[in-house]
Amino acid sequence: MVKKYIFGAPFETDAVVCGPEECSREYDAQNGTITTENGFCFHYELNDTDVIYGLGEANRGINKRGYIYVSDCSDDPDHSEDKTSLYGAHNFIIISGARNIGLFFDYPAAITFDIGYTKQSVLEVSCERADLYLYLITGDSAYDVAKQFRKIIGKSYIPPKYAFGFGQSRWGYKTAEDIENVAKGYRENKIPLDMIYMDIDYMQDYKDFTVNSERFPHFPEFVKKMRSENVRLIPIIDAGIKIEEGYDVYEEGAEKGYFCKREDGTDFAAAVWPGWTHFPDVLNPDARAWFGAKYERLISQGIEGFWNDMNEPAIFYSKEGIDTLNETIKEYADYLKNKEKSGEDTPADGLFDELMDNARALPSRVKGAFENLQNSPDDYRRFYHNVNGKMIRHDLVHNLYGFNMTRAAAEAFEKIAPDKRILLFSRSSYIGMHRYGGVWTGDNKSWWSHILLNLKMMPSLNMCGFLYTGADLGGFGCNTTRDLLLRWLALGVFTPLMRNHAALGTRNQECYRFENVDDFHHIISVRYRLIPYLYSEYMKAAQNDDLYFKPLGFVYPDDKIAIQTEDQLMLGNEIMIAPVYTQNVSGRCVYLPEEMMFAKFCPDGSIYTQVLDKGHHYVEIALNEVGLFIKKGKRIPLVDVAQSVEEIDMSTLTWLGYEGAEYELIEDDM
């Protein structure tokens, strides 16, 4: 059952599309107490055994209990355990225990979830203003609550079928030749590949919807050539529009008043990759339609997919930030000069240059001025959106920007290519964006711990509607290693978005660059053998408002060990996955909540199977193997290896699992 409560004057986020029409201001205190005197605060006394699910793209575990989380879309590439905010804002939690309650706090600004952090037995959700909708869902189980929530927020995005193939990306593919060489490296080594991603270097001076004609001459022909090899090119689109006379997107947006404004009505400017930029006001429906229509420029050249980035929106610095930094540095320089004149001890010659190069040596005020340049909360308070003729300060709706940028594209695709599915995913998001595109989990690191973080994020994102999800396999920042990449790919085999992506300046991590390349060929080949199953389970989840990934506790709610097992996931209705995420091991321990068949895809093409009883087991899984577990009485479809999704031959279909089991296979040609 779903109830909707109203507090103050909420902003209409469009997160919920089919919730209860009746909205009450009379809140039932048995579901937790609420105070609104100084902002909004929800207080709930937790039982010792209560588990807290949800929060989508958030740090730490599947059970969120024991830490503090802040929904405040943040451009922060260091996803260490102490971080409270990541790229997404997904304000839905499930309290699961003696009672099962779901809570969605529909609030587009920063909101804090203190889940047993200040006091272990207390859940507190608080935000600055008491202007929000609260949706309260009661159900028979945590899984039931999650499915009810999925129904009220609308159907999940369905990508084109090719998007279930493997994609290679890197910040630093600068030319058409670079991309051709990547495709050649994969094809020559017979490693399946469907997509190559184009980061910011393909643009002319980092301007959205442009292509550098020197680096990519005859771009439509190049796109067509790659497409003939069953490789789609997927360009990035950033949030900022470069301020440049003669750049028609800038000139048109300025003329029509489609950029975010300062309080005085002038266009807000901040620096991002292109230099000084304006931000399209995607919360304004007219500006959103205008911006979305620009994607046609690349679609008309053969492009069939996009990834939206920098859409928190990320800000490198503003004029005010630079002015503050300069004033602080000048003040400190004057202090040093006065100190020298007075004859006091001064550091060695060249101090000022040294201080500028080493921020740790600067006094706290100067150091703080440097740190506060990027993504400054002050900057987010400096610009406004035009929402139905009313100017709304950005920080009050900050978490909606990435959602509406992606919505702009998706709504435009319905007009540009109404009979075609176009790949679309985003870095920043809010609940509701799942109807328009997927998400990737942003700038992770080549850390073993981030394989496990990737795994734990997946079911939480699914609870919030995001089914087309994945992480940068191998890690975006830092230097990957061969064994880490192989283990991460073995998890990526199962995530709908399977993409290897790395940052400029890091070690090249295309799969064909490592020794014993056949191991990479085998791991990625397993993905293609499983695509009929993975695609079918994705479609069922999307069509039935269900989850693709589930915590074990959702399927086995009476099994205490299953509830506490967070490094294994249920996928679809047939299998459990338990990836290896530890370095220098030959396998791992797993817990089976019931009898299951262990299936291991071996590098010689064979599949090892063994039926294992309920309980704890150690299973051997080598670096070049992929394992999964099939539930008792179930089976899954397999096909022969193909070099691309289009080349999959369904006439090679076979079955893996228990004899006599039935399975509903979903196919289409989209």
C-alpha positions in Angstrom: 0.0 0.0 0.0 1.3 3.5 -0.9 0.4 6.7 1.0 1.5 10.2 -0.1 2.1 13.0 2.4 2.7 16.6 1.7 4.9 19.0 3.7 5.1 22.7 2.9 5.2 23.6 -0.8 7.1 20.8 -2.6 8.8 21.3 -5.9 7.3 19.0 -8.6 10.2 16.8 -9.6 8.3 14.4 -11.9 9.9 11.4 -10.1 6.5 9.7 -9.5 4.2 9.1 -12.4 1.4 6.9 -11.0 1.3 7.3 -7.3 -1.8 7.9 -5.1 -3.7 11.0 -6.2 -4.8 11.8 -2.6 -2.2 13.6 -0.6 -2.5 14.1 3.1 -1.0 16.5 5.5 -2.1 14.3 8.4 0.9 12.0 9.0 0.6 8.8 11.1 3.3 8.9 13.7 3.4 5.2 14.2 5.6 5.1 11.1 8.2 7.4 12.6 8.0 10.9 14.0 8.4 14.0 11.9 9.2 17.6 12.9 9.1 20.6 10.7 10.0 23.5 13.0 13.6 23.8 11.8 13.5 22.3 8.4 12.4 18.7 8.0 13.4 15.7 10.2 12.1 12.2 10.1 13.0 10.1 13.1 12.6 6.3 13.4 13.6 3.9 16.1 15.3 0.9 14.6 15.1 -2.7 15.9 18.4 -4.5 16.3 17.7 -6.7 13.3 16.3 -4.1 10.9 18.0 -4.0 7.6 18.0 -0.7 5.5 18.0 -1.1 1.7 18.0 1.4 -1.0 19.7 4.8 -1.8 20.6 3.7 -5.3 24.1 4.9 -6.2 25.5 5.2 -2.7 28.7 4.1 -0.9 29.4 1.1 1.3 27.1 -1.9 1.6 23.7 -3.2 0.4 22.5 -2.8 4.0 23.0 0.9 4.5 22.8 0.8 8.2 25.7 2.2 10.2 26.7 5.3 8.2 25.6 8.7 7.0 24.7 9.5 3.4 23.9 12.8 1.7 21.9 12.9 -1.5 23.7 15.8 -3.2 24.9 15.0 -6.7 28.7 15.5 -6.5 31.5 15.4 -9.0 34.0 13.6 -6.8 36.2 10.9 -8.4 37.6 9.6 -5.1 35.0 7.0 -4.0 36.6 6.1 -0.7 34.6 4.8 2.2 34.4 8.1 3.9 32.5 9.8 1.1 28.9 10.6 1.8 27.8 11.8 -1.6 28.4 10.4 -5.1 27.0 11.3 -8.5 23.4 10.2 -8.0 20.6 11.3 -5.6 18.2 8.4 -5.0 16.1 9.2 -1.9 14.4 5.8 -1.4 15.0 3.5 1.5 13.4 0.3 2.7 13.3 -0.6 6.4 13.1 -4.4 6.6 12.5 -6.3 9.7 9.4 -7.1 11.8 7.8 -4.5 9.5 8.6 -3.7 5.9 8.3 0.0 5.1 9.5 2.0 2.1 10.1 5.7 2.2 10.7 8.0 -0.7 11.6 11.6 0.2 10.8 13.5 -3.0 13.1 16.5 -2.4 15.5 17.8 -5.1 18.1 19.5 -2.8 20.6 18.1 -0.4 19.0 15.6 2.1 20.9 13.6 4.8 20.2 10.0 5.7 21.7 9.3 9.2 21.2 5.5 9.4 22.5 4.5 12.7 25.5 6.8 12.4 24.9 9.3 15.3 23.0 6.6 17.3 23.0 3.0 16.2 19.3 2.5 16.9 18.1 5.6 15.2 17.3 6.5 11.6 17.1 10.2 10.9 16.4 11.8 7.5 16.7 15.6 7.5 16.9 18.5 5.0 17.0 22.3 5.2 13.4 23.0 4.1 10.2 21.3 5.0 8.9 21.3 1.4 8.6 17.8 0.1 6.4 14.8 -0.7 6.9 11.7 1.4 5.7 8.4 -0.1 5.3 5.7 2.5 4.9 2.1 1.2 4.0 -0.9 3.4 4.4 -4.5 2.1 4.8 -8.1 3.0 8.6 -8.1 2.4 11.4 -5.8 1.3 11.1 -7.2 -2.2 7.3 -6.5 -2.2 8.0 -2.9 -1.1 10.6 -2.4 -3.8 8.3 -3.7 -6.5 5.5 -1.3 -5.3 7.9 1.6 -5.5 9.0 0.5 -9.0 5.3 0.7 -10.1 4.8 4.3 -9.0 7.9 5.7 -10.5 7.3 4.3 -14.0 8.8 1.8 -16.5 12.5 1.6 -16.8 14.4 2.6 -19.9 15.1 -0.2 -22.5 18.3 0.2 -24.5 18.9 -1.2 -28.0 20.0 -4.8 -28.0 23.5 -4.0 -29.2 24.0 -2.1 -25.9 24.3 -5.5 -24.2 27.5 -6.1 -26.1 31.0 -5.1 -24.8 32.2 -1.6 -25.2 35.7 -0.1 -25.1 36.3 3.5 -24.0 39.2 5.7 -23.0 39.7 9.4 -22.4 42.4 10.0 -25.0 41.1 8.5 -28.3 41.9 11.6 -30.2 41.6 10.6 -33.9 39.7 8.4 -36.2 42.9 6.4 -36.5 43.0 5.8 -32.8 39.5 4.4 -32.9 40.2 2.2 -35.9 43.3 0.8 -34.2 41.2 -0.1 -31.1 38.7 -1.9 -33.3 41.5 -3.6 -35.2 43.1 -4.7 -31.9 39.9 -6.4 -30.8 38.9 -7.9 -34.1 42.4 -9.3 -34.8 42.4 -11.0 -31.4 38.8 -12.2 -31.9 37.6 -10.4 -28.8 33.9 -9.5 -29.2 33.2 -5.8 -29.4 30.1 -3.8 -30.2 30.9 -0.2 -29.1 33.8 2.2 -28.9 33.1 5.3 -26.9 34.3 8.8 -27.8 35.3 11.0 -24.9 35.7 14.8 -25.1 38.6 14.7 -27.6 36.3 14.1 -30.6 34.8 17.6 -30.3 35.9 20.8 -31.8 37.3 22.7 -28.8 35.1 20.7 -26.5 31.9 22.1 -28.0 28.8 20.0 -27.7 27.4 18.6 -31.0 30.5 19.3 -33.0 33.2 17.1 -34.4 36.8 18.0 -35.0 37.1 17.9 -38.7 40.9 17.5 -38.7 40.9 14.6 -36.3 37.7 13.0 -37.8 37.6 14.0 -41.5 34.4 12.8 -43.3 32.8 11.8 -40.0 29.6 10.4 -41.4 31.6 8.1 -43.7 33.7 7.1 -40.7 30.7 6.2 -38.6 29.3 4.2 -41.5 32.6 2.4 -42.0 32.8 1.4 -38.3 29.1 0.4 -38.4 29.9 -1.9 -41.3 32.3 -3.7 -39.0 29.5 -4.0 -36.3 31.1 -1.3 -34.1 28.9 1.6 -33.0 30.5 4.9 -32.0 29.1 6.4 -28.8 30.0 10.1 -28.2 30.0 11.9 -24.9 27.8 15.1 -24.4 28.7 17.4 -21.6 26.4 19.9 -19.8 28.3 23.1 -20.5 27.9 25.1 -23.8 31.1 27.0 -24.8 30.7 30.8 -24.9 32.1 31.6 -28.3 31.0 34.0 -31.0 30.1 32.0 -34.1 29.2 28.8 -32.3 25.6 28.6 -33.2 24.5 26.5 -30.3 25.8 29.2 -27.9 24.4 32.1 -30.0 21.0 30.5 -30.3 20.7 29.6 -26.6 21.7 33.1 -25.6 19.3 34.7 -28.0 16.4 32.5 -26.8 17.2 32.9 -23.1 17.7 29.2 -22.7 20.7 29.3 -20.3 20.6 29.4 -16.5 20.6 32.9 -15.2 22.1 34.9 -12.4 19.8 36.7 -10.1 20.2 39.9 -12.2 19.0 38.1 -15.3 22.3 37.8 -17.0 23.5 34.3 -18.2 25.5 32.5 -15.5 29.0 31.6 -16.7 31.5 29.0 -15.2 34.5 27.2 -16.5 34.5 23.6 -17.6 36.3 21.7 -20.3 35.7 24.3 -23.1 36.6 27.2 -20.9 33.9 29.6 -20.0 30.5 28.0 -20.6 26.8 28.5 -20.0 24.5 25.7 -18.7 21.3 24.9 -20.6 18.3 25.5 -18.4 17.0 21.9 -18.7 14.4 22.4 -16.0 12.7 24.8 -18.4 10.6 22.7 -20.8 11.3 25.0 -23.8 15.0 25.0 -23.2 14.9 21.3 -22.6 13.3 20.7 -25.9 15.8 23.0 -27.6 18.8 21.3 -26.1 17.5 17.8 -26.8 16.9 18.6 -30.5 20.6 19.3 -30.9 21.4 15.6 -30.6 19.9 15.2 -34.1 23.1 16.7 -35.4 25.0 13.6 -34.5 22.2 11.1 -35.1 21.9 12.4 -38.7 25.6 11.4 -39.1 24.9 7.9 -38.1 25.3 8.0 -34.3 23.1 5.6 -32.4 24.0 6.2 -28.7 25.3 8.8 -26.2 26.6 9.2 -22.7 25.8 12.4 -20.8 28.6 13.6 -18.5 29.6 16.5 -16.2 25.9 17.0 -15.5 25.7 17.5 -11.7 26.5 20.0 -13.2 30.3 20.0 -12.7 32.0 23.4 -12.3 35.7 23.9 -12.4 35.5 27.5 -11.3 33.5 30.7 -11.5 34.6 34.4 -11.7 33.8 34.8 -8.0 35.8 31.8 -7.1 38.9 33.1 -9.0 38.4 36.5 -7.4 38.3 35.0 -4.0 41.4 32.9 -4.7 43.3 35.9 -6.0 42.3 38.1 -3.0 43.4 35.4 -0.6 46.8 34.9 -2.3 47.4 38.6 -2.5 46.6 38.9 1.2 49.0 36.2 2.0 51.7 37.6 -0.3 51.3 41.0 1.5 51.7 39.3 4.8 55.0 37.7 3.7 56.3 41.0 2.4 55.5 42.7 5.7 57.0 39.9 7.6 60.2 40.2 5.6 60.4 44.0 6.1 59.9 43.6 9.8 63.0 41.4 9.9 61.2 38.3 11.1 62.3 34.9 10.0 61.1 34.1 6.5 61.3 30.8 4.6 63.8 30.3 1.8 63.9 32.2 -1.5 61.3 31.0 -4.0 58.8 30.5 -1.3 55.8 31.8 -3.2 56.3 29.5 -6.2 56.9 26.6 -3.9 53.7 27.4 -2.0 51.7 27.6 -5.2 53.0 24.2 -6.3 52.4 22.6 -2.9 49.0 23.5 -1.5 49.8 21.6 1.7 52.3 24.2 2.6 49.8 27.1 2.3 47.9 28.5 5.2 44.5 27.0 5.6 42.7 30.0 4.0 44.7 29.8 0.8 44.4 26.1 0.7 40.7 26.3 1.3 40.4 28.9 -1.5 42.0 26.4 -3.9 39.8 23.5 -2.8 36.6 25.6 -2.9 37.1 26.6 -6.6 35.6 23.4 -8.0 31.9 22.5 -7.5 31.5 25.2 -5.0 28.2 25.3 -3.1 28.5 29.1 -3.4 28.4 28.8 -7.2 25.3 26.5 -7.0 23.6 29.4 -5.2 24.6 31.9 -7.9 22.4 30.7 -10.7 18.7 30.1 -11.4 16.2 28.1 -13.4 13.1 29.3 -15.1 10.4 26.9 -14.0 7.0 27.9 -15.4 7.9 31.6 -15.3 9.3 31.4 -11.7 13.0 31.8 -11.0 14.2 28.9 -8.8 17.7 29.0 -7.3 19.8 26.1 -8.5 20.9 24.7 -5.2 17.2 24.2 -4.3 16.8 21.8 -7.2 20.4 20.7 -7.7 19.8 17.0 -7.9 17.4 17.4 -10.9 20.0 18.7 -13.4 21.4 15.4 -14.7 17.9 13.9 -14.7 16.6 16.6 -16.9 19.6 16.8 -19.2 19.0 13.1 -20.0 15.3 13.6 -20.2 16.0 16.3 -22.8 17.8 13.8 -25.0 15.2 11.0 -24.5 12.2 13.2 -25.3 14.0 14.5 -28.4 14.7 10.9 -29.6 11.0 10.2 -29.6 10.7 12.9 -32.3 14.0 12.4 -34.1 13.9 8.5 -34.3 10.5 7.4 -33.0 10.9 3.8 -34.2 14.4 3.3 -32.9 16.0 2.6 -29.6 19.0 4.8 -28.9 21.6 4.1 -26.2 21.6 6.7 -23.5 23.1 6.8 -20.0 24.2 9.5 -17.6 26.6 10.2 -14.8 24.3 12.3 -12.6 20.7 11.3 -11.9 17.6 11.5 -9.6 14.8 9.0 -9.3 12.6 9.4 -12.4 15.6 9.6 -14.8 15.4 5.8 -15.0 12.5 6.2 -17.5 14.8 8.0 -19.9 18.2 6.3 -19.7 20.7 4.3 -17.6 23.6 5.3 -15.4 27.2 4.4 -15.1 28.7 4.8 -11.6 31.3 7.5 -12.6 35.0 7.9 -12.1 36.0 4.9 -10.0 39.5 3.7 -9.4 41.6 0.6 -10.4 41.1 -0.7 -6.8 40.1 -4.2 -5.8 37.6 -2.7 -3.4 35.8 -1.0 -6.2 34.9 -4.3 -7.8 33.0 -5.1 -4.6 31.5 -1.5 -4.5 30.3 -2.0 -8.1 28.6 -5.3 -7.1 26.9 -3.8 -4.1 25.6 -0.7 -6.0 23.7 -2.8 -8.6 20.6 -4.0 -6.6 20.3 -0.7 -4.9 20.2 1.1 -8.2 17.6 -1.5 -9.5 15.4 -0.7 -6.5 15.3 2.9 -7.7 14.4 1.9 -11.3 17.9 2.0 -12.8 18.3 -1.3 -14.7 20.8 -0.3 -17.4 23.7 0.1 -15.1 27.4 -0.7 -14.9 30.8 0.6 -13.8 34.1 1.5 -15.6 35.5 -2.0 -15.7 39.2 -2.1 -14.8 38.8 1.3 -13.1 38.8 4.8 -14.6 41.6 6.4 -12.5 44.9 4.8 -11.4 46.7 2.0 -13.3 44.9 -1.3 -13.6 46.6 -4.7 -13.5 45.9 -7.7 -15.7 44.4 -9.8 -12.8 42.2 -6.9 -11.6 40.9 -6.3 -15.1 40.1 -10.0 -15.7 38.3 -10.3 -12.3 36.3 -7.1 -13.0 35.4 -8.2 -16.5 34.0 -11.4 -14.9 31.6 -9.3 -12.9 30.9 -7.1 -16.0 29.8 -10.2 -17.9 26.6 -9.9 -15.9 26.0 -6.1 -15.7 23.7 -4.7 -18.5 26.3 -2.0 -19.3 29.7 -3.7 -19.9 32.3 -1.1 -20.6 36.1 -0.9 -20.1 37.0 2.8 -19.6 40.1 4.5 -18.4 41.4 8.0 -17.8 44.0 10.0 -19.8 47.4 9.4 -18.4 46.7 5.9 -17.0 48.0 2.7 -18.3 46.4 1.5 -21.5 43.9 -1.1 -20.5 42.4 -2.3 -23.8 42.1 -6.1 -23.4 44.3 -7.0 -26.3 47.3 -5.1 -24.8 47.9 -7.7 -22.0 49.8 -11.0 -22.1 47.8 -14.2 -22.8 45.1 -12.3 -24.6 43.1 -15.5 -25.1 42.0 -15.2 -21.5 40.3 -11.9 -22.3 38.8 -13.3 -25.4 37.3 -16.1 -23.3 35.9 -13.9 -20.5 34.2 -11.5 -22.9 33.0 -14.4 -25.1 31.1 -15.7 -22.1 29.1 -12.5 -22.1 28.0 -13.0 -25.7 27.0 -16.6 -24.9 24.8 -15.4 -22.1 23.2 -12.4 -24.0 19.9 -14.2 -24.8 19.5 -14.9 -21.1 20.7 -11.5 -19.8 18.5 -9.7 -22.4 15.4 -11.7 -21.5 15.8 -11.1 -17.8 16.3 -7.4 -18.4 13.2 -7.2 -20.5 11.2 -9.0 -17.9 12.4 -6.7 -15.1 11.6 -3.6 -17.3 8.2 -4.8 -18.4 7.1 -6.1 -14.9 8.5 -3.3 -12.7 10.9 -5.8 -11.2 14.6 -6.0 -10.4 17.3 -7.5 -12.6 19.7 -7.7 -9.7 18.4 -8.6 -6.2 20.0 -9.0 -2.8 19.9 -12.6 -1.6 17.6 -11.4 1.3 14.9 -10.4 -1.2 14.6 -14.0 -2.5 15.4 -15.8 0.8 13.8 -13.4 3.4 13.8 -16.1 6.2 17.4 -17.0 5.8 19.6 -14.9 8.1 22.8 -15.8 6.4 21.4 -14.9 3.0 20.3 -11.5 4.3 23.8 -10.8 5.6 25.5 -12.0 2.5 26.4 -8.9 0.4 29.1 -10.2 -2.0 26.7 -12.4 -4.0 23.6 -11.3 -6.0 20.6 -13.0 -7.5 20.2 -12.1 -11.2 16.9 -12.6 -12.9 14.9 -15.6 -11.7 17.4 -18.3 -12.4 20.9 -17.6 -11.3 23.1 -16.3 -8.5 26.5 -14.6 -9.1 29.4 -14.6 -6.8 32.4 -12.8 -8.5 35.9 -13.0 -7.2 37.0 -9.6 -6.0 40.2 -10.4 -4.0 43.7 -10.4 -5.4 45.9 -13.5 -5.6 43.3 -16.1 -4.9 42.2 -19.2 -6.8 38.5 -18.9 -5.9 36.2 -17.9 -3.1 33.8 -19.0 -0.5 30.1 -18.9 -1.3 26.9 -19.4 0.5 24.1 -21.3 -1.2 20.6 -20.7 0.4 19.4 -23.8 -1.4 20.8 -26.5 -3.6 22.2 -25.0 -6.8 24.2 -26.1 -9.8 27.6 -24.5 -10.0 28.5 -23.8 -13.7 32.0 -22.7 -14.7 32.9 -21.5 -18.2 36.4 -22.8 -18.9 38.9 -21.3 -21.3 38.8 -24.4 -23.6 35.1 -23.7 -24.3 33.8 -26.4 -22.0 31.4 -25.8 -19.1 32.1 -27.6 -15.8 29.0 -28.3 -13.7 28.5 -29.6 -10.2 25.4 -29.7 -8.1 26.1 -28.3 -4.6 24.0 -28.7 -1.5 22.7 -25.8 0.6 25.4 -24.3 2.7 29.0 -22.9 2.5 31.4 -24.0 -0.2 34.8 -23.0 -1.5 34.7 -22.9 -5.3 37.8 -22.7 -7.6 37.5 -20.0 -10.2 40.7 -19.2 -12.1 41.5 -15.7 -13.6 40.3 -16.9 -17.0 37.1 -18.5 -15.9 33.5 -17.2 -15.2 31.3 -18.9 -12.7 27.6 -18.7 -11.9 25.1 -20.7 -9.9 21.7 -22.0 -11.3 18.8 -22.4 -8.9 17.3 -25.8 -8.4 14.8 -26.6 -11.1 15.9 -23.8 -13.4 17.8 -23.6 -16.7 19.2 -20.8 -18.8 19.7 -20.4 -22.6 23.2 -20.2 -24.2 24.4 -19.6 -27.7 27.7 -19.9 -29.5 30.2 -17.1 -29.3 29.8 -14.2 -31.7 32.0 -11.2 -32.4 29.0 -8.8 -32.1 25.4 -8.9 -30.9 24.2 -8.7 -34.5 26.2 -11.9 -35.3 24.6 -14.0 -32.5 23.2 -17.1 -34.2 20.0 -18.1 -32.3 20.0 -21.5 -34.1 22.9 -22.5 -31.9 20.7 -22.2 -28.8 21.3 -24.8 -26.0 20.4 -25.0 -22.4 22.4 -25.1 -19.2 20.9 -26.2 -15.9 18.4 -28.7 -14.6 16.7 -31.0 -17.0 13.0 -30.6 -17.6 13.0 -26.9 -16.5 11.1 -24.3 -18.5 12.2 -20.9 -19.5 10.6 -17.9 -21.2 12.9 -16.5 -23.8 12.3 -12.9 -25.0 13.7 -11.9 -28.4 13.3 -8.8 -30.6 15.3 -7.1 -33.3 15.7 -3.7 -31.6 
